[in-house]
């Protein structure tokens, strides 16, 4: 039986989500009101309630949504890859695209996760753990020498890639491809270095 098509996202809801992410990232969740978000999308503040139950629901939608999207996309990339190295390259490219194109969501997660209700915050954490474990498995399959260092290495790579909104600030759009290539090389190099046998880094005997 063919897979049913995914439901089409309401364009207005997409617009609200995008503007809410931008405003929350720039001014903080507590510093932005519903009326301001409404003005940004050209509707009255109360009109937003036709699309979201409130500001808390917008934040939950943004943070849970991006965590779900990263995991789903990561699983798809791994499933479609013919081998572990290709899967790792694809995971890196997917996360780099996220870091370069969704900087407001990275800032939002770093600053505002604590404002989520407990259930949504636990959901985000659960999705993130699954995403990390997906990477850990692929990294170990690609570089068996990683062993127990796979998990901290993956976290370090995320830290590197997620800092991109700060390091790439002010760069023109024409530099995006070069930045993506650079990040890919640096992140892959970090994983390869962590996988190198410890003995190779030890000083030679006198």
C-alpha positions, 0 to 999 in steps of 0.5 A, a space after each residue: 500500500 503506498 504511503 499517504 502524503 504528508 499533510 500540507 503545513 498551513 502557510 500562516 502557521 509556518 510564518 508565525 513559527 518563523 517570526 516567533 523563532 526570530 523574535 524569541 532568539 533576538 529578545 528572549 522568550 519573556 521579552 516578546 509578547 503575543 501582540 508583537 508576534 502578531 504584528 510581525 506576521 500582519 495579524 492581530 495578537 488574538 488572531 494567533 490563537 487560531 493557530 497556536 494556543 499561546 506563546 508557550 505552545 509556540 515555543 514548544 512547537 519550535 523546540 519539539 519540532 526541530 528535535 523531531 525533524 533532526 531525528 527523523 531526517 537523521 534516520 532517513 539519511 542513515 537508512 538510505 546510505 549504502 555504508 557507514 562512511 556515507 551515512 556519517 557524511 550525510 549526517 554531517 551535511 544534514 546537521 551543517 545545513 541545520 546549523 547554517 540555516 536555522 541559527 535562530 532555533 539553535 539560539 532558542 534552544 540554548 536560551 529558552 529550553 528551561 521555559 518549556 513545560 516539563 512534559 515537552 522539555 522531557 520530550 526534547 531531551 529524549 529526542 536529543 538522546 536518540 539523535 546522539 545515539 544514532 550518530 554514536 552508532 554510525 561513528 563507531 561503525 565508520 571508525 571502530 577505534 572510537 570505542 567509548 570515546 564515540 559519545 563525547 566525540 559526537 557531543 564535541 562535534 555538535 558543539 562545534 557545528 552549533 557554534 556556527 551561527 556565531 562564527 559565521 555572522 556577517 558572512 555573505 550568502 555566497 560564502 555558504 558553500 565554502 563554510 559548509 565544506 569547511 565545517 564538514 572537513 573540520 568535523 570529520 577531522 575531529 572524529 578521525 583524530 578521536 578514533 586514532 589509537 592512543 598509542 599513536 599520540 604517545 611520545 616515543 621512548 627515549 
